[in-house]
Amino acid sequence: MSTVAEAASCREATPPRYDVLVVGAGLHGGLAALALLDARPGLRLALVERDERPAGNHTWCFHAADVPRDVGGWFGRLPVLEWPGYRVAFPGFSRELALPYRCLTADALVAALRAVFAERPQATLLTGCAVQAVSADCVTLVDGRVLRADCVIDARGGATQDQRGGYQKFLGLEVALEADSGLDRPVLMDACLAQGPQFRFMYVLPLAPRRLLIEDTAFALTPDLDAAGCRAAIRAYAAGHGWHITQVVREESGVLPMPWRGRPPAPARPLTLGYSGGWYHPATGYSMPAALRVADLLARHGTEAVPAIQAAWHAQARQFRFGQLLNLLAFRGFRPDLMWHPFARFYRLPLATIERFYGQRSTVLDAARLLLGRPPRGFGSAWWGRDRRARACS
Ligand SMILES: Cc1cc2nc3c(=O)[nH]c(=O)nc-3n(C[C@H](O)[C@H](O)[C@H](O)COP(=O)(O)OP(=O)(O)OC[C@H]3O[C@@H](n4cnc5c(N)ncnc54)[C@H](O)[C@@H]3O)c2cc1C
C-alpha cells in the first residue's frame, strides 16, 4: 500500500486498522481530514473517495467572518481568493456591502490535501474507491473489503430524502473574456432580470480580471434544471454587460434543498458530516461555515471531538429552524416574480446582521430585524394566486 496522496488505489489497499476513516473527500470530508492530519500528525487516517479525483468540481464561497477565531494552521494551508466585499442589485435598489468574501476552489482543496497526505506517511488517500456501507467502526467497500477504525466519519454528501421544501438550482460557467470585466468584487445577487415562473438571479465571481464565474440561479418548487436555458441566459447576461466570452473553461451546477420541514437526526456514531448530516444553511445553501466550524472542532479535539460536534449541531439546530421558517415564508408567501422583494429587504439590513445570518449565528435581535415590521411588498401574493387558480378550476 502506498502512503502518498492519490498513489494509493482501491486495489492496492490492504485493510489495516485506522484511527479515523473519513468517507467522501468532498468539502466536509476533505476539510475534516485536513484539519485532523494537520493538528494530529501521527494519526492513522484514511480518506476514502469514490471518484478518481477528490473534491469534485466546485467553487465554495463564504464570508471571512465564517472562519472560526484562532483557527489552526490547517486553514492556512488552503489557498483562498478574497474580495473586500460584494454587490447586490434589485429593481430600484443596489448596495455595495463591505463584508470580506472568500472563495475556495476544488483545485485548491485538492492541492492542500495532496500536500498534507504527502507529508504524513501513516495517512492514506484512497481514490476511485466507492464505499457500500458505513458503520460506527468499519467501512465496507463495494468490492467487499472491510476497513476498520476507532472513529468513522461519513461525509458522502447528498441531502436527506425526508425533507419538504423548495430548491435552489443553478448552473455556472467559468468563462475567459477578451478584455477585463471591470468587476472588482463579486455580485452575489443580481435580480434585475425578467422574472417568470421561478425567482431568478445571476451570481458573478471575478476570479481574475479576464475570468468570471457566472451562475444563473433559480429558487423553485421543482428540482429540474434547464441547463441549456441557463447557458443561454448566462451568455445573454455577459453580452448585456459587454463581456465578450472567448472560452468556457468549466461548468458547474447544483440543485440544493431549501427545506421548510424535516431535519436529519442528531449526529451519533458514525458521525455524519456535510449536507446529509444537516450541516448547511437551509435558506442560503451555504455549507462552508458549518464545514469550517466542524473542522475546527476536529482540529482542537481530535478523535474525542464527537461530544463537541454534537453540541455544535444542537446549537445550529435553532438556526436551521429559523432558515426553514424563512424558506416557508418566501416560497409560500410570495409569487415567484415578486420573491425578490424579501431579498431586497434583507440586503438593506445592517452588515453585521447579514454576516451573522450567512454564518448561522443570527441573534434574537437579528431574527426580529428580519421578521418584524412591515412585510416586504408582495407578501401574500402566492396565496392570492393559488386562491384564484383554485377558483378558476372549481
Ligand atoms: C456547484 C455547487 C456550488 C456550491 N457553492 C457553494 C458555495 O459557494 N458556498 C457554500 O458554502 N456552499 C456551496 N455549495 C453547497 C455545499 O457547500 C456543497 O454542495 C458542498 O460540496 C457539500 O459538501 P459535502 O461534503 O456534503 O458533499 P460533497 O462536497 O459533494 O462531497 C461528497 C464526497 O463524497 C464522495 N462520495 C459519495 N458517495 C461515495 C461513496 N459511496 N463512496 C466514497 N465516496 C463517496 C463524492 O464523490 C464526494 O467527493 C455548492 C454546491 C454546489 C453543487
The ligand as an ORCA input file, in Angstrom:
! r2SCAN-3c Opt
* xyz 0 1
  C     -21.852     23.633     -7.768
  C     -22.027     23.925     -6.293
  C     -21.532     25.124     -5.780
  C     -21.678     25.404     -4.409
  N     -21.194     26.581     -3.920
  C     -21.212     26.787     -2.589
  C     -20.599     27.951     -2.052
  O     -20.144     28.844     -2.765
  N     -20.557     28.081     -0.683
  C     -21.080     27.129      0.133
  O     -20.970     27.269      1.346
  N     -21.730     26.067     -0.379
  C     -21.801     25.861     -1.698
  N     -22.420     24.754     -2.205
  C     -23.195     23.899     -1.303
  C     -22.352     22.920     -0.498
  O     -21.404     23.603      0.280
  C     -21.643     21.911     -1.371
  O     -22.590     21.102     -2.006
  C     -20.636     21.036     -0.614
  O     -19.788     20.449     -1.554
  C     -21.315     19.974      0.240
  O     -20.298     19.267      0.897
  P     -20.395     17.716      1.230
  O     -19.072     17.344      1.813
  O     -21.636     17.441      1.971
  O     -20.577     16.989     -0.190
  P     -19.552     16.894     -1.424
  O     -18.646     18.075     -1.460
  O     -20.401     16.615     -2.610
  O     -18.666     15.634     -1.069
  C     -19.135     14.317     -1.022
  C     -17.998     13.411     -1.485
  O     -18.321     12.057     -1.189
  C     -17.987     11.258     -2.294
  N     -18.832     10.051     -2.250
  C     -20.172      9.966     -2.441
  N     -20.594      8.705     -2.318
  C     -19.488      7.964     -2.022
  C     -19.273      6.589     -1.776
  N     -20.290      5.704     -1.825
  N     -18.026      6.160     -1.510
  C     -16.988      7.033     -1.456
  N     -17.136      8.366     -1.694
  C     -18.368      8.813     -1.971
  C     -18.303     12.132     -3.501
  O     -17.646     11.680     -4.661
  C     -17.799     13.484     -2.993
  O     -16.428     13.674     -3.293
  C     -22.328     24.466     -3.560
  C     -22.848     23.306     -4.111
  C     -22.697     23.031     -5.456
  C     -23.305     21.761     -6.008
*
